[in-house]
């Protein structure tokens, strides 16, 4: 295997690792957004059910609901950005894979041409 092919193979592995990291981060962001949404829903349910604590600390509940919804929006935004990065990583990985496959084909062609040349040279030497 040529040095170029080895480097391309290593680059493919790196791209796969980067994509896996991005996918994990995306999943974490989605999980955090869902948790913030659940927190906001639970707090709103307390306000709607006229909970004595919610009535006593109405401003605090309102601030917490607002903070949870803002956190959800921020995590959703970050998750969308991460999804774009995943798409970019995927595209880059596909490009490198194509280069790697092309490099392998070139090596195979070169080996076949060398084998053919050696065969012709041997036949010419025998005559």
Backbone bond lengths (Angstrom), bond angles and torsions (degrees), N, CA, C in turn:
res aa  C-N    CA-C-N  psi(-1)  N-CA   C-N-CA  omega(-1)  CA-C   N-CA-C  phi
1 X - - - 1.442 - - 1.532 108.15 -
2 X 1.307 116.48 133.41 1.458 120.77 -176.75 1.536 110.35 -75.99
3 X 1.320 115.78 161.38 1.475 118.62 178.72 1.533 112.12 -59.16
4 X 1.339 116.48 -36.34 1.464 119.80 179.36 1.524 110.74 -63.30
5 X 1.316 116.36 -44.06 1.456 121.07 -179.82 1.525 110.59 -64.61
6 X 1.323 116.67 -40.39 1.461 120.41 178.12 1.524 111.04 -63.23
7 X 1.333 116.14 -43.16 1.469 119.92 179.06 1.524 110.41 -63.73
8 X 1.327 116.48 -41.43 1.466 119.19 179.09 1.525 111.22 -64.44
9 X 1.328 117.06 -39.82 1.466 120.42 178.17 1.527 110.16 -63.19
10 X 1.337 117.07 -42.42 1.462 120.95 177.59 1.524 110.96 -63.94
11 X 1.322 115.68 -38.11 1.459 120.14 178.57 1.529 111.01 -65.78
12 X 1.318 116.50 -38.28 1.473 119.96 176.64 1.523 109.73 -61.41
13 X 1.332 116.63 -44.97 1.464 120.21 179.30 1.525 110.76 -61.79
14 X 1.333 116.89 -41.78 1.456 121.01 178.00 1.527 110.73 -62.95
15 X 1.326 116.76 -43.64 1.461 120.36 178.99 1.530 110.80 -61.09
16 X 1.315 116.85 -40.19 1.467 120.22 179.05 1.525 110.63 -65.09
17 X 1.325 116.64 -39.85 1.467 119.85 177.84 1.524 110.87 -65.01
18 X 1.327 116.36 -43.12 1.465 120.21 178.92 1.528 110.83 -62.08
19 X 1.321 115.71 -42.05 1.457 119.69 179.15 1.530 110.53 -63.67
20 X 1.323 117.21 -41.10 1.468 120.69 179.03 1.528 110.71 -63.42
21 X 1.325 116.59 -40.45 1.466 120.54 178.24 1.523 109.82 -63.31
22 X 1.328 116.25 -45.17 1.475 120.26 179.19 1.529 111.09 -62.07
23 X 1.333 116.23 -41.35 1.462 119.34 180.00 1.527 111.25 -65.46
24 X 1.326 117.22 -38.38 1.472 119.88 177.01 1.525 110.57 -65.40
25 X 1.319 116.45 -42.19 1.470 119.94 179.47 1.527 110.01 -64.20
26 X 1.314 116.72 -41.42 1.457 120.98 178.49 1.525 110.34 -60.72
27 X 1.316 116.52 -45.07 1.465 120.56 179.31 1.528 110.84 -63.10
28 X 1.326 116.97 -40.36 1.470 120.05 177.92 1.522 111.20 -63.15
29 X 1.315 116.47 -43.00 1.458 120.12 179.60 1.528 111.05 -64.00
30 X 1.322 116.50 -41.03 1.473 119.82 178.00 1.531 110.45 -64.10
31 X 1.340 116.04 -39.83 1.467 120.58 178.80 1.523 110.23 -64.49
32 X 1.335 117.38 -43.60 1.460 121.43 179.54 1.526 111.21 -64.80
33 X 1.325 116.99 -37.90 1.470 120.43 177.57 1.521 110.48 -64.73
34 X 1.322 116.32 -41.78 1.472 120.23 178.82 1.523 110.74 -65.14
35 X 1.324 117.26 -39.11 1.462 120.77 178.73 1.528 110.77 -64.51
36 X 1.328 116.56 -41.82 1.468 120.47 178.02 1.520 110.68 -64.13
37 X 1.309 116.46 -39.47 1.467 120.25 178.37 1.528 110.74 -64.75
38 X 1.323 116.46 -41.85 1.469 120.13 178.22 1.524 111.21 -64.41
39 X 1.326 116.03 -39.37 1.470 119.57 178.17 1.523 110.35 -62.04
40 X 1.334 115.99 -45.84 1.460 119.88 179.41 1.526 110.74 -62.33
41 X 1.323 117.00 -41.72 1.470 120.69 179.66 1.526 110.86 -64.21
42 X 1.327 117.18 -40.52 1.468 120.41 179.41 1.522 110.86 -65.57
43 X 1.326 116.27 -41.17 1.466 119.66 178.52 1.528 111.46 -66.28
44 X 1.346 115.62 -40.73 1.471 119.12 178.21 1.526 111.02 -65.11
45 X 1.315 116.17 -36.40 1.470 119.66 177.99 1.523 110.10 -63.53
46 X 1.328 116.70 -38.37 1.463 119.97 177.28 1.514 111.80 -63.95
47 X 1.324 116.79 -39.05 1.464 120.83 178.91 1.527 109.98 -69.41
48 X 1.323 116.24 -43.24 1.471 119.93 -178.20 1.525 112.19 -67.52
49 X 1.322 117.46 -31.44 1.469 121.19 179.98 1.518 112.00 -82.71
50 X 1.308 116.44 4.32 1.461 122.10 178.49 1.530 111.16 57.40
51 X 1.297 114.58 44.87 1.457 120.78 177.42 1.529 109.45 -60.22
52 X 1.344 117.58 140.26 1.465 119.02 -179.84 1.528 112.47 -61.45
53 X 1.314 116.22 -35.16 1.470 119.12 178.60 1.516 109.81 -68.89
54 X 1.328 116.79 -41.02 1.472 120.67 179.03 1.527 109.98 -63.35
55 X 1.330 117.12 -38.10 1.468 119.52 178.47 1.529 111.21 -68.66
56 X 1.318 115.83 -35.30 1.455 120.84 -178.25 1.532 111.57 -72.11
57 X 1.330 116.01 -40.01 1.465 121.39 -177.87 1.529 110.78 -118.11
58 X 1.302 117.02 53.30 1.463 122.27 -176.84 1.516 113.47 -58.71
59 X 1.341 116.23 -44.98 1.474 119.34 -179.91 1.522 111.23 -63.30
60 X 1.324 115.43 -39.85 1.459 120.13 179.97 1.532 110.54 -64.44
61 X 1.313 116.31 -42.12 1.469 120.57 177.91 1.523 110.23 -62.21
62 X 1.320 116.13 -44.06 1.464 120.78 -179.40 1.524 110.93 -61.53
63 X 1.335 115.91 -43.66 1.470 119.49 178.83 1.522 110.82 -64.36
64 X 1.331 117.34 -42.84 1.469 120.95 -179.78 1.531 111.03 -64.57
65 X 1.338 116.65 -39.76 1.469 119.88 177.94 1.529 109.91 -63.58
66 X 1.327 115.50 -45.60 1.472 120.27 178.34 1.517 111.91 -60.97
67 X 1.333 116.29 -42.36 1.476 120.30 179.67 1.523 110.56 -65.27
68 X 1.331 117.02 -41.03 1.469 120.51 -179.83 1.528 110.55 -65.44
69 X 1.331 116.10 -41.81 1.474 118.91 178.98 1.528 111.32 -67.78
70 X 1.328 117.17 -37.41 1.477 119.57 176.35 1.519 110.35 -64.86
71 X 1.329 115.99 -42.45 1.462 119.98 179.08 1.523 110.32 -61.99
72 X 1.330 116.48 -41.01 1.467 120.95 178.08 1.525 110.25 -61.38
73 X 1.328 116.90 -47.20 1.467 120.49 179.73 1.530 111.47 -60.79
74 X 1.335 116.51 -42.32 1.459 121.09 -179.65 1.530 110.24 -64.87
75 X 1.322 117.17 -44.85 1.471 120.46 179.61 1.524 110.77 -65.15
76 X 1.327 117.21 -37.86 1.473 120.22 176.63 1.530 110.68 -63.26
77 X 1.335 116.13 -41.73 1.470 120.29 178.67 1.527 110.35 -63.03
78 X 1.323 115.61 -46.01 1.462 119.53 179.15 1.531 111.61 -63.95
79 X 1.331 116.60 -36.42 1.470 120.54 178.26 1.530 110.33 -65.87
80 X 1.327 117.47 -39.37 1.474 120.01 177.03 1.523 110.85 -63.66
81 X 1.332 116.75 -42.29 1.467 120.10 177.62 1.522 110.71 -62.79
82 X 1.324 115.83 -40.88 1.467 119.86 179.65 1.526 110.35 -65.78
83 X 1.327 117.09 -36.28 1.469 120.45 177.41 1.527 110.43 -63.12
84 X 1.324 116.74 -37.36 1.473 119.86 176.11 1.522 110.83 -65.21
85 X 1.329 115.76 -39.58 1.464 119.42 178.42 1.526 110.96 -66.03
86 X 1.327 116.60 -36.43 1.472 120.36 177.07 1.523 109.57 -62.04
87 X 1.321 115.88 -43.22 1.467 119.57 178.59 1.528 110.72 -61.93
88 X 1.326 116.94 -40.15 1.467 120.69 177.96 1.526 111.10 -64.82
89 X 1.335 116.20 -43.44 1.469 120.23 178.54 1.526 110.36 -61.93
90 X 1.314 116.45 -40.69 1.461 120.86 179.20 1.526 110.54 -63.19
91 X 1.326 116.14 -44.56 1.467 120.02 179.31 1.526 110.67 -62.53
92 X 1.342 115.98 -44.36 1.462 119.46 178.98 1.526 111.23 -62.33
93 X 1.316 115.89 -42.78 1.473 120.00 -179.99 1.521 110.43 -62.30
94 X 1.330 117.24 -40.96 1.459 120.76 178.83 1.526 111.50 -64.01
95 X 1.316 116.69 -38.99 1.467 120.54 178.46 1.525 109.96 -64.44
96 X 1.325 116.48 -46.17 1.469 120.01 -179.69 1.525 110.18 -64.03
97 X 1.329 117.56 -38.14 1.469 120.42 178.10 1.528 110.69 -61.91
98 X 1.339 115.79 -41.09 1.467 118.61 177.81 1.528 110.73 -62.91
99 X 1.341 117.30 -43.72 1.463 120.80 177.67 1.523 110.62 -61.35
100 X 1.319 117.03 -41.31 1.456 121.86 179.86 1.526 110.36 -63.04
101 X 1.323 116.67 -46.56 1.462 120.45 179.55 1.524 110.73 -62.98
102 X 1.312 116.79 -39.94 1.469 120.79 177.78 1.533 110.51 -64.25
103 X 1.320 116.56 -41.18 1.465 119.98 178.68 1.531 110.43 -63.94
104 X 1.326 117.20 -39.89 1.466 120.02 177.32 1.528 110.98 -64.04
105 X 1.335 116.14 -42.36 1.475 119.41 178.22 1.525 110.55 -62.56
106 X 1.319 117.66 -41.60 1.465 120.69 178.43 1.516 111.00 -62.26
107 X 1.333 116.62 -41.90 1.466 119.74 177.99 1.524 110.91 -63.39
108 X 1.329 116.25 -42.14 1.464 119.85 178.80 1.523 111.06 -63.65
109 X 1.348 116.73 -42.28 1.462 120.77 177.76 1.521 110.91 -62.33
110 X 1.320 116.15 -44.29 1.462 120.11 -179.35 1.527 110.13 -63.48
111 X 1.336 117.15 -40.54 1.472 120.43 179.04 1.529 110.30 -65.71
112 X 1.330 116.68 -41.22 1.467 120.23 179.26 1.524 110.57 -65.89
113 X 1.337 117.16 -41.50 1.462 120.39 178.26 1.524 111.00 -64.02
114 X 1.326 116.77 -40.32 1.464 120.34 179.12 1.524 109.91 -65.27
115 X 1.320 116.34 -42.07 1.465 120.62 178.77 1.528 110.70 -62.37
116 X 1.334 116.36 -43.23 1.457 120.59 178.22 1.523 110.65 -63.49
117 X 1.312 117.04 -43.71 1.465 121.58 178.98 1.527 110.48 -62.61
118 X 1.315 117.11 -43.24 1.471 120.72 177.90 1.529 110.76 -61.94
119 X 1.324 116.21 -41.40 1.464 120.99 -179.93 1.529 110.54 -63.84
120 X 1.327 115.84 -44.36 1.464 120.16 179.14 1.523 110.18 -65.15
121 X 1.334 116.82 -41.34 1.461 121.24 179.38 1.519 110.39 -62.41
122 X 1.331 117.26 -43.30 1.468 120.66 178.94 1.529 110.76 -63.67
123 X 1.313 117.21 -42.74 1.466 120.46 179.99 1.518 110.50 -64.19
124 X 1.320 117.45 -39.20 1.466 121.00 179.47 1.523 110.48 -68.12
125 X 1.322 117.17 -36.53 1.454 121.22 179.83 1.535 110.57 -69.71
126 X 1.317 117.43 -33.13 1.459 121.56 179.99 1.542 111.83 -70.17
127 X 1.272 118.69 -25.88 1.467 122.09 -177.29 1.468 111.60 -83.85
